[in-house]
Amino acid sequence: MSENKDTAPLNPNLIGNKVSLRPATPDDLLITHRWLTESDPDTFYNSVTRILSPAETADMFRHKRRSEMDTVLMVLENKEHKPVGTMTLLNYNSLNRSIELALLIDPEKREKGFGSDAVKIISKYLFMQRGLNKVYTQLSGFNLSGMKLFESIGFKKDASLRDHHFYQGEYHPTLIYSLLRYELDW
């Protein structure tokens, strides 16, 4: 599986203090599927979540068409090079030079700084190596740990989409946070 210690990041710009990033493989999705289901997938998505098996998830990953910048990255803990999370880059806008990111950290590995390090690595890479102007994320209004993470590294709240996320019988806002290139200060 992808927990092989010999698997290394392809790009030296994607190595941080605690984690490294590398492109995901279909086998990786078998691991991340467990993290997502343990985390309650309905808390992450603002649309109906299909219930898929790990094999269906990996197969869908193999056949998904991606734009030039859309990708799924594995977040690897630096000491043992084992996966601790996944980061998805999506909704690339070439005119506005922006991209959305979605982060999922293994529930057993949260609150250890892996998520913030991963977001810093990819944001700096996208600004400095790819010339992007904005990196943004969407969070459910009840995702307090997500808000804390993104605010702690300089992301600003751009908007609140009122009653945008239906979860457990109630509507919640979806919050949009972003970091602009000129705001990068770490």
C-alpha positions in Angstrom: 0.0 0.0 0.0 1.0 3.6 0.0 2.4 3.5 3.5 5.7 2.4 2.0 8.6 4.3 3.6 10.3 4.5 0.2 7.5 6.7 -1.2 8.9 10.2 -1.2 7.5 13.5 -2.4 8.3 14.3 -6.0 8.9 18.0 -5.4 11.3 19.4 -2.8 9.0 22.5 -2.5 6.4 20.3 -1.0 8.3 19.4 2.2 7.5 21.2 5.4 8.5 21.0 9.1 6.1 18.2 10.0 4.7 16.9 6.7 5.4 16.4 3.0 2.9 16.3 0.1 2.9 13.9 -2.8 0.3 13.0 -5.5 -2.2 10.5 -4.3 -2.6 7.1 -5.9 -5.8 4.9 -6.1 -4.4 2.7 -3.3 -4.2 5.8 -1.1 -8.0 6.3 -1.4 -8.5 3.0 0.5 -6.9 4.7 3.5 -8.6 8.1 3.1 -12.0 6.5 2.6 -11.8 5.2 6.3 -10.8 8.7 7.5 -13.7 10.3 5.7 -16.3 7.9 7.0 -15.0 8.1 10.5 -15.3 11.9 10.2 -18.9 11.9 9.0 -18.7 12.9 5.3 -21.8 15.0 5.5 -19.9 17.5 7.6 -17.5 18.1 4.7 -19.7 18.5 1.7 -22.5 20.9 1.0 -24.2 18.4 -1.3 -25.6 14.9 -1.0 -22.8 12.5 -0.3 -22.8 9.2 -2.1 -22.1 6.2 0.0 -19.3 4.3 -1.7 -17.2 1.3 -0.9 -13.4 1.9 -0.7 -13.0 0.0 -4.0 -15.6 2.2 -5.7 -13.9 5.3 -4.3 -10.5 4.2 -5.7 -12.1 3.3 -9.1 -13.8 6.7 -9.3 -10.4 8.4 -8.6 -8.8 6.4 -11.4 -11.4 7.6 -14.0 -12.0 11.1 -12.8 -11.1 13.8 -15.3 -9.2 16.7 -13.8 -8.3 20.2 -14.9 -4.7 21.3 -15.2 -4.4 22.1 -11.5 -7.0 20.0 -9.8 -5.4 17.2 -7.9 -5.4 15.1 -4.8 -2.3 15.1 -2.6 -1.4 12.8 0.3 -0.1 14.5 3.5 2.7 12.3 4.8 4.2 12.6 8.3 7.9 13.4 7.8 9.3 11.0 10.5 7.9 7.8 9.1 6.5 8.9 5.7 3.1 7.5 6.6 -0.1 9.1 5.4 -1.8 11.4 8.0 -4.1 13.3 5.6 -5.2 14.3 2.2 -5.5 17.6 0.4 -7.6 18.2 -2.6 -7.1 21.1 -5.0 -10.2 21.9 -7.0 -12.0 24.6 -8.9 -8.9 26.2 -10.4 -9.8 29.5 -12.0 -7.1 30.5 -14.6 -8.5 34.0 -15.1 -8.6 35.0 -11.4 -5.5 32.8 -10.5 -7.3 31.1 -7.6 -7.9 27.6 -6.4 -9.9 25.9 -3.7 -8.5 23.5 -1.2 -10.1 20.8 0.9 -8.2 19.2 3.8 -8.9 15.9 5.6 -6.6 14.7 8.4 -6.8 11.3 10.0 -9.1 11.6 13.0 -6.4 10.0 15.2 -3.8 12.5 14.0 -5.6 15.8 14.4 -4.5 18.7 16.7 -0.8 17.9 16.0 0.0 20.6 13.5 -0.1 18.4 10.4 -3.0 20.2 8.8 -1.6 23.7 9.3 1.8 22.6 8.0 0.2 21.0 4.9 -1.9 24.2 4.2 1.2 26.4 4.5 3.3 24.1 2.2 0.7 24.1 -0.6 -0.2 27.7 -0.3 3.4 28.8 -0.5 4.0 26.5 -3.4 0.9 27.7 -5.3 1.8 31.4 -4.8 5.6 31.2 -5.4 5.9 28.4 -8.0 2.5 28.5 -9.8 1.8 32.3 -9.6 -1.6 32.0 -8.0 -3.2 35.0 -6.3 -5.7 33.3 -4.0 -6.1 30.0 -2.2 -9.5 29.5 -0.5 -11.5 27.0 1.3 -15.1 26.4 2.3 -16.0 25.3 5.8 -19.3 24.4 7.5 -20.3 27.0 10.1 -20.0 24.3 12.8 -16.4 23.3 11.9 -14.8 25.2 14.7 -11.4 23.4 14.5 -11.3 24.1 10.7 -11.9 27.8 11.3 -9.3 27.9 14.0 -6.7 26.2 11.8 -7.2 28.5 8.8 -7.4 31.7 10.9 -4.2 30.7 12.7 -2.2 30.7 9.5 -3.6 34.0 8.2 -6.7 33.0 6.2 -9.4 35.7 6.3 -13.2 35.1 6.3 -14.5 36.4 3.0 -18.1 35.4 3.2 -20.8 33.5 5.0 -23.4 31.7 2.8 -26.4 31.7 5.0 -28.3 28.4 5.5 -26.2 26.8 2.8 -25.3 23.5 4.5 -28.1 21.1 5.6 -26.8 18.8 8.3 -28.7 16.7 10.9 -32.0 18.4 10.3 -30.7 22.0 10.4 -29.3 24.6 8.1 -25.9 26.0 8.8 -23.8 28.7 7.1 -20.9 27.8 4.8 -17.9 30.0 5.5 -15.4 30.9 2.8 -11.9 31.7 3.9 -9.0 32.8 1.7 -5.4 33.8 1.7 -4.0 36.2 -0.9 -0.5 36.1 -2.2 0.5 39.4 -0.7 -0.8 38.3 2.8 1.7 35.4 2.9 3.9 36.2 5.9 5.4 32.9 7.1 
